[in-house]
Amino acid sequence: MQQSAVFAALASSALFATGSALQHRAAGDAPSASKRRMLRRLLTRPSWLFGALLSAGAFALHATALHLGELAVVQPVILSGIVFTVIARSGLAHRLPSRHDVTWSLITWAGLSFVVVALHPRPARPPTVSRAIAIAIIGSLLALAAVLLATAFTRGRRRALLLGGAAGVLFGLVAGLVKLTLSDNSKVVGGSLLLPDNLLGRWSLWTLLGFGAWAVLLNQRAYQTARVTMTVPILNLCQLAVGLVFGWVVFAERPAESALLMAAQGGGLIMISIGVIALARSSPDDHPTRRTADSPTVTG
C-alpha cells in the first residue's frame, strides 16, 4: 500500500503543479482590478477554471495517498512535487528549465528516492485520538502565538516568516487530520476513495476545515507581506515537520529500524528540504496580490 500511496502522492503533486501554473498564468494575464472584479474575470477564463479543477483532483489524490500510506512517506513526496512546478511553468513558457532548476530538481528527487527506498511497511495501527486532539490544540496555539507575535511587525521579513510558519503548522495539522478522518471505514475501490458513512459527524473533519481556512488566510497575508521566495520555504518546512510529528505521535509511525535505512531517510529529507528551498528561491517573484493559488506550497 505504501507504493500505491507514493504513486497517488506523485500524481497529486503533478496535478497541483499544473493547475497552479495555469491559474498563476491566467491571473498574471488579467488586467489589474479589485479582488471581486478580478475573481469574476478569472471565472470566465477556461485555463483558470481548468487549473482549479486540477487542484481539486490533486486534493482528492492527496487524501487517497494519506489513507493508503504513512504521513512520513506521503508528505515528503508532496513537498518534493515542487519539481513538477518547475516543469509546468517551463512548459507553459515554451522554454527549457534552467541549469539551476534541473540540478536542484535532480537533488530533490534523489532525496525522495532515498526516502522511498528506505520504506519499511508495518501493519496499520489504530490512531490515538486523545493524542490527535492534544497535537491539534498545541499546534493551533503555536500558530496563534506566531500570529500575535507577527502583529508587532507591520511589515518585513520577520512578519512574513511568522505568518508563513503559522500557515505551515496549520497545513501540517490538516494533513494529519485528513488521515485521521479517513482512518476508519474508508477504503479504495477501483482507484476511488470511498468515504465513511459517518463522515459529517467527525470532529476531525470540521477541525481540518477550520484549520484549512485559517491556513489559507495566513498564507495570503504572508504573501502580501513579502515575496513568495521568502515565505514558501519556511511554510513548507513547518508543514513537513508537523506532519511527521503527527504521524509519529498519533499513528505510531516509526523511522526505519536499521541505522543505514534511518540515515537514508534522514539524508533524503535533508536533500528534499534543501532542494525545495533552492527551487522556491528561483521561482518568479510575482507580487502576492496577483496570485490565485491558495496552497501553501509551490506544488501542493
C-alpha positions in Angstrom: 0.0 0.0 0.0 3.0 2.3 0.6 3.9 2.1 -3.1 0.3 3.0 -4.1 0.5 5.9 -1.7 3.7 7.1 -3.3 2.1 7.0 -6.8 -1.0 8.8 -5.6 1.1 11.5 -3.9 3.2 11.9 -7.1 0.1 12.2 -9.2 -1.4 14.7 -6.7 1.8 16.8 -6.9 1.8 16.8 -10.7 -1.9 17.8 -11.0 -1.5 20.6 -8.4 1.7 21.9 -10.1 -0.1 22.0 -13.5 -3.2 23.5 -12.0 -1.3 26.2 -10.0 0.7 27.1 -13.1 -2.4 27.6 -15.2 -4.1 29.7 -12.5 -1.0 31.7 -12.0 -0.6 32.4 -15.7 -4.3 33.4 -16.0 -4.1 35.7 -13.1 -0.9 37.3 -14.4 -2.6 38.0 -17.8 -5.7 39.5 -16.2 -5.8 43.3 -16.0 -5.4 45.0 -12.6 -8.7 45.3 -10.8 -10.3 44.9 -7.4 -10.3 41.4 -5.9 -14.0 40.9 -6.6 -13.8 42.1 -10.2 -10.6 40.0 -10.8 -12.3 36.9 -9.5 -15.3 37.4 -11.8 -12.9 37.8 -14.8 -10.9 34.7 -13.8 -14.1 32.7 -13.6 -14.6 33.4 -17.3 -11.2 32.1 -18.2 -11.2 28.4 -19.2 -7.5 28.0 -18.3 -8.1 29.3 -14.7 -11.2 27.0 -14.3 -9.3 24.0 -15.6 -6.5 24.8 -13.2 -9.0 24.9 -10.3 -10.4 21.6 -11.4 -6.9 20.0 -11.5 -6.2 21.4 -8.0 -9.4 19.8 -6.7 -8.3 16.5 -8.2 -4.9 16.9 -6.6 -6.5 17.3 -3.2 -8.6 14.1 -3.7 -5.4 12.2 -4.7 -3.6 13.6 -1.7 -6.3 12.4 0.6 -6.1 9.0 -1.1 -2.4 8.9 -0.6 -2.8 9.8 3.1 -5.3 7.0 3.5 -3.0 4.4 1.9 0.3 5.4 3.3 2.1 6.9 6.3 2.5 10.6 6.8 6.3 10.1 6.9 6.1 8.9 3.3 3.3 11.0 1.7 4.3 14.4 3.0 7.9 14.3 1.7 6.6 13.2 -1.7 4.1 16.1 -1.8 6.8 18.5 -0.8 9.2 17.3 -3.5 6.5 17.9 -6.0 7.8 21.5 -6.5 9.8 19.8 -9.3 6.6 19.4 -11.2 6.0 23.2 -10.8 9.3 23.9 -12.5 8.4 21.6 -15.4 4.9 23.0 -15.7 6.0 26.7 -15.7 8.7 26.0 -18.2 6.3 24.2 -20.5 3.7 27.0 -20.4 6.5 29.5 -21.1 7.7 27.3 -24.0 11.2 27.1 -22.7 13.5 24.6 -21.1 14.2 24.7 -17.3 17.4 26.5 -16.3 20.5 24.5 -15.4 20.0 25.7 -11.8 16.4 24.3 -11.7 17.4 21.0 -13.3 20.3 20.5 -10.8 18.1 21.1 -7.8 15.2 19.1 -9.2 17.5 16.1 -9.5 18.8 16.6 -6.0 15.2 16.9 -4.7 14.1 13.7 -6.4 17.3 11.9 -5.4 16.4 12.7 -1.8 12.9 11.4 -2.4 14.3 8.2 -3.8 16.2 7.7 -0.6 13.0 8.1 1.5 11.1 5.7 -0.7 13.8 3.0 -0.9 14.1 3.1 2.9 10.4 2.3 3.3 9.7 -0.4 5.9 6.0 -1.1 5.8 4.4 -2.0 9.1 0.9 -3.3 10.0 -1.6 -0.4 10.3 -2.2 0.7 13.8 -5.3 2.5 15.0 -4.7 6.2 15.8 -4.7 7.5 19.3 -7.5 10.1 19.2 -6.5 11.8 22.5 -3.1 12.5 21.2 -4.5 13.9 18.0 -6.6 16.3 20.0 -3.6 17.3 22.0 -1.5 17.9 18.9 -4.3 19.9 17.3 -4.6 22.1 20.4 -0.9 22.6 20.8 -0.4 23.3 17.0 -3.2 25.8 16.9 -1.8 27.6 20.0 1.6 27.8 18.3 0.0 29.2 15.2 -1.9 31.7 17.2 1.2 32.8 19.1 3.1 33.3 15.9 0.2 35.4 14.5 0.1 37.5 17.7 3.8 38.0 17.6 3.6 38.9 13.9 1.3 41.8 14.8 4.3 43.5 16.4 5.8 43.8 12.9 3.8 45.8 10.4 5.9 44.6 7.5 9.1 42.9 6.6 10.9 39.6 6.9 10.0 38.7 10.5 6.3 39.2 9.9 6.4 37.2 6.7 8.3 34.4 8.4 6.0 34.2 11.4 2.8 34.2 9.2 4.3 31.6 6.8 5.4 29.4 9.7 2.0 29.6 11.3 0.3 28.7 8.0 2.8 25.8 7.6 1.9 24.4 11.1 -1.8 24.6 10.2 -1.3 22.9 6.9 0.7 20.1 8.6 -2.2 19.6 11.0 -4.7 19.5 8.1 -2.7 16.6 6.5 -2.7 14.7 9.8 -6.4 15.3 10.4 -7.3 14.2 6.8 -5.6 10.9 7.5 -7.3 10.6 10.9 -10.7 11.4 9.4 -10.3 8.6 6.8 -8.6 6.1 9.1 -11.8 4.2 9.9 -14.3 2.6 7.5 -12.6 4.2 4.4 -11.4 2.1 1.5 -10.2 2.4 -2.0 -12.2 0.6 -4.6 -11.3 0.7 -8.3 -8.9 3.6 -7.6 -11.7 5.7 -6.0 -11.7 6.6 -2.3 -14.9 5.6 -0.6 -15.7 7.9 2.4 -17.1 6.6 5.7 -20.8 6.9 6.3 -20.4 8.9 9.4 -18.0 11.5 7.9 -20.1 14.6 8.7 -20.2 13.6 12.4 -16.5 13.5 12.9 -14.8 16.3 14.8 -11.6 15.9 12.8 -13.4 16.9 9.6 -14.7 20.2 10.9 -11.4 20.9 12.6 -9.4 20.4 9.5 -11.8 22.6 7.5 -11.4 25.3 10.1 -7.6 24.9 10.2 -7.5 24.8 6.4 -9.4 28.1 6.0 -7.2 29.7 8.6 -4.1 28.5 6.9 -5.2 29.8 3.5 -5.9 33.2 5.1 -2.5 33.4 6.8 -0.8 32.2 3.7 -2.3 35.0 1.7 -1.3 37.5 4.4 2.2 36.2 4.3 2.3 36.7 0.5 1.1 40.2 0.9 3.9 41.0 3.4 6.9 39.7 1.5 7.9 37.9 -1.7 6.9 34.3 -2.2 10.6 33.2 -2.2 10.8 34.3 1.5 7.5 32.7 2.7 7.4 29.4 0.8 10.5 27.7 2.3 9.5 28.2 6.0 5.9 27.3 5.2 6.9 24.0 3.5 9.4 23.0 6.2 6.9 23.7 9.0 4.2 21.7 7.2 6.6 18.8 6.8 7.8 18.8 10.4 4.2 18.9 11.8 3.1 16.2 9.5 5.9 13.9 10.6 5.3 14.6 14.3 1.6 13.9 13.8 2.4 10.6 12.2 4.8 9.6 15.0 2.6 10.6 17.9 -0.9 9.7 16.7 -0.3 6.8 14.3 2.8 5.3 15.9 4.8 5.7 12.7 8.5 5.0 13.2 11.6 5.6 11.2 13.5 2.7 9.6 14.7 0.1 12.0 18.3 -0.2 10.8 20.8 2.6 11.2 21.6 2.5 7.5 18.0 2.9 6.4 17.4 5.6 9.1 20.4 7.5 7.7 19.0 7.2 4.2 15.6 8.6 5.3 17.2 11.4 7.2 19.6 12.3 4.4 16.7 12.1 1.9 14.6 14.5 3.9 17.5 16.9 4.2 18.1 16.8 0.4 14.4 17.4 -0.3 14.3 20.3 2.1 17.3 22.0 0.6 16.1 21.3 -2.9 12.7 22.9 -2.1 14.3 26.0 -0.7 16.6 26.4 -3.7 13.8 25.8 -6.2 11.4 28.2 -4.4 14.0 30.9 -4.4 14.4 30.5 -8.2 10.6 30.8 -8.7 9.2 34.0 -10.2 8.8 36.7 -7.6 5.3 37.9 -8.6 3.6 40.2 -6.2 1.4 38.1 -4.0 -1.8 40.0 -4.8 -1.5 38.7 -8.3 -1.5 35.1 -7.2 -4.6 33.0 -7.1 -3.4 29.7 -5.8 -4.1 29.3 -2.1 -1.9 26.4 -1.5 1.0 26.7 1.0 3.5 25.1 -1.3 4.5 26.0 -4.7 3.3 22.5 -5.7 0.8 21.1 -3.5 
